[in-house]
Amino acid sequence: MKAVFDDIQVIGLGQACLDYLGRLRLYPREDEKCELMDLHIQCGGPASTALVTLSRLGIKTSFLGSISDDLFGIKISNGLKEEKVDSAFLKITPGYTSQFAFIVITESGNRTIFWHRGSVPHLRAGDIDLSPFSKARILHLDGLMIEAAQEAARQARSMGLKVVMDAGTMRDGSRELASLVDVLIASKRFAEPLVGDDAPHEKALEALCKLGPKEVIITLGSKGSIGLSGDEIIFQKAFPIDAVDTTGAGDVYHGAYIYGLLQAWDMPGCMLFASATSAIKCREIGGRKGIPHLEEIKEFMSGK
């Protein structure tokens, strides 16, 4: 008999990795040597970190991804368990390498990411079966494993789930995937192949909406975020904060935005909550250590 996961509200499909994060005062030039101030090891990855954010906010989640049985994979798997993210459908293929990243953080809080997707095979369409998640409400995708993501989106739509996509980089198949998405949360560079580098944000939003999503948001880092819902443009300023590290801020934004969708908030409400949550995360190094719980977010937003 097939297991049923009727307590899961959000399914996430995409990347999970292990991050090595090193801080330094000034980024070196090529062929120079530079001593790190310190080194941190945390789990990361867009889809999985969004689910960790939701888990800390009290939402039951399940992650679908692909790792190997190497040291990185073991830490990734343990990290999901520690954060109470279900991983019953996490595919583990022995004998390969899992995804990892080395992230350099300067004193300004900005980061440079060197990453390797690993050698472990991606999930394929045949690996995807969402039927056990009988009560799920949202599917969240980060768009790296296009074939599996498209199949998951089709299944989700047939089940009546809302599909949310973290659109970081335009890849082969990204446009087709976007056509299956209800809410697209994109980086500024995702729209560049459609409108060019210097196009106004409003033009980028319109171009992304034409791909199919009903709602589109573009995250702008320290400048906030801008969204389009129907004919309405919504702008949300970033919360002022002394950022220690911006790693994972976008991933946390996506998870917090999905929390707002589950509460039936409108776009301005979702954007406000997501902006506050991602700002708090930036107080700590790494994509996950600083992810807040709900009471902390409420206190932050009230100015206490």
N, C-alpha and C positions, 0 to 999 in steps of 0.2 A: 504494500500500500504506500502511495506517495505521501510524504510528509507535507503538512499544511502549516504555513507560517502566518496565521491570521492575526498576529499582533504587530506585524511589520507595517509601518505607515509609508516609509520611503525606501526605495531600492536605488542603489547607486552602482553604476557600471563605469569602469575606467581604470585610472592609474592608482597604484600604491607603490611607494618607494621608501628607501632609507636615505635620510639626509645627513651629511656631515657638514656642519656649519662652523666656519672659522671667522673670527673677528680680527680686523686689522685697522690701523689708524689711517693709512693711505694706500690706495691700490697701486701696486708696483708697475713699472714699465716692463716691456718684454725683455727677457734675459736678465732680470734683476732678482735678487733674493729678498724675501720679506718674512719676518717672524710673526706668527699669529699670536694675538693677545690671549686667546683661549679657543677651545674646540668643544663643540656640542654635537651629540648624536640624537636625532629624533626621527620618527616616522613622518612621512609626508605623502604628497600626491593629491591632485585636485579633487577627484571624486571622493576618495576615501577621507580626506580632511573635511570636506563638506559634511560627510556623514558623522564624523566625530563631533563636529559642531552641533549637529542636530541631536546627537546622543547626549551631549552635555546639557542640552536644553530640554531633555526628557522625552525625546522622540525615539521610537523603536525603528531601527534601520538595519538593512542587510546589504553587504557589499559583494559585488560580482567582479572578479578580476582574475589575473593570471600571474602567478609567482612560481619560483622554483624552491627546492629544498636546501638552498645555500644559506649562509649566515644572514645575508640580507633578507631572504624570504622568511626565515624563522623569526627575525625581529619584526618584520612587517605583520606577520600573522599574530604574534604575541601582542603587538601594539593595538590591533583591532580588538582583540579579546579584552585587553585592559580597559579599553574605552567602551566596552559593552556594545560593540558593533557586531551583529551576526555575520559570520563568515562561512556558513554551511555550504555556500556555492562558490567559494573562493577556489579556483582551480590551481592545484599544485602539481607541477610537472618536474620530476626529479632530473638532475643532471645538467641543469642550465644555470644561468645567472639571472637574478632578479634586478629590477630597476633600482638605480641609486643616483644620488646627486651630491656634488660638492658645491657648497654655497659660500661665497665670500661676502662678508658684511662689513661695510665701512662705518666710521663713527657717526655718519649722518643717518644711518639706519637703512640706506640703500643696499641692494644686494646684486651680485652677479652670480648666475647659476651655470654650472657645468654639469650636464646630466647624461646618463647613458640608459637607454631603455631596456638594457639587458638582452640576453639571448633567448629567454623563455618565449615560446610561441604565444601569440595573441589569442584571445578568445575569438572563436569563429561563430558564424550564425547558428551552426548546429549545436553549439554549446549552450544556447540561450533557451530557457524555459521559465517564464514568469508565472505559470499557472499555480505554483504552490503559494504565491503571495495573494491570497484571495481577498484580503481587505486593504491592500496597499492603495495609496492615493496618488503618489507621485513617483515618477522615474527620473533620476538625475544622471546625466551623461556628461563626460568631459571630452568626448569626440576623438580620442586617440585610436581606439580599436573600431574603425569605421563600420566594418562589416557586421560585427556583433552589435554595435550601437544602433545601426539601422534596423536590425531584426528586433532588438529589444524595444525600440520605439514603436515599431509596427504592432508588436504584441501588446504593449502598454495601451496604445490607442484602442485596440479591439477590446481591451478590458475596461476601458473608461478611465484610465489613469491620465493625469496631466503630465506632460513631458517637459522637463527643464534641461537646458544645455548650457554648459560652461564652454564658451567658444573662445579659445585662446589664440589659436593660429589657424588660418585657412589652409586646409589640406585637401588632397584628392578625396572627393566624396563628402566634404563638409557642406556643400550647398544642398545636396540631396538629403543629408541628415537634417539640416535646418528646416527643410520643408515638412518634416515630421514632428517638429517641435512646437510647443505652445508658448513657452517663455524662453527667450534667448538672452543670456547674460554674457556679453562679449567684451573683450579687450578692445582698445582703440585700433590695434593693428589688425584685428580680424576683418574689419571692413575695408582696409586699405586696398586690397585687390579689386574691390568693387567701385571705389570712389576716388582713389588716390590718397597720397600722404597728407595733403593739406586741406582736405574737404571739411566744411563745417560739420560739427557733430550732428546737427539736425539732418543733414543730407545723408550721413552715414546711417542714422537710425531708419530713415525712410528706405534706403537701399536694403538694409537687413530685414525690414518688415516685408518687403516684396518677395523675399525668399520663402515666406509662409508663416512665421510665428505671429501670434496675436499680440504679444507684448515683447518689446525689445528694450534692454538696458545696456548702456556702455559704461564700463567702469573706467575712471580717469585718475586713479591713484590719489595723490594728495589734493587733486582738484575736485574730487568727489565722484559723482555719477550722474548720468542723464538718461532719461527713459522716455519711451513713446508708447502710449496706450490709447488706441483710437486716434483721435486728432490732437490729443493733449500731450504737450512736452512737459516733463517733470524734471527739475534739477534739484539734486541733493548735495549740499556742501559736505566736505569731509570734516569730521570732528577734529578740532585742534588737539594735538597730543605730541608729547616728546617721544618720537618713535625710536625704539631701540633696534627693531628689525621688521621689515615689511614682508618677509617671507611668509607665504600662505595667506596674506591678507585677502586676496581675491577669493581663494577657496572658502575662507570663513564667511566672506560676504555672501557667497552663493548658498551656503548652508543656512545662514541666518535669513536670507530672502525666502528660502523654501519654508522656513518656520513661519514666516508671515503669511505665505500662501495657505498653509495648513490652518491658520487662524482666520482665514477669509478676509485679511486686510487688503486694502486697495494698494495700488502701486506706490503712492507716496509713503504710506505706512510701512510697507515692506522695505523700501529704500532707506528710510530713516533708521529702522531697526538694524538693517544689514550694515549700514555705515557705522553705527555706534559699536556694533559687535566686532567688526574688523578693526576699528580704531583701538579698542581695548587689547586685542591680540597683539598689536604692534608694540606693546609695552615689554614684551618678553622675546627672547631669542627663539627662533624656530617656528614652524608652522602650526604647532599644536599646544605647546606649553602654555601659552597665554590665552587660549580660547576660554572665554568666560562662561559662567553659569547664568541662569536667567535673572536671579536677584541682583547680581553684579551689574548686568546690563541695565536693569531698571534704575538702580542707584546712579549709574553713570549718566543716563538720559535725563534724570531729574536734577542733575547738578549737585548731588550730595557728596 
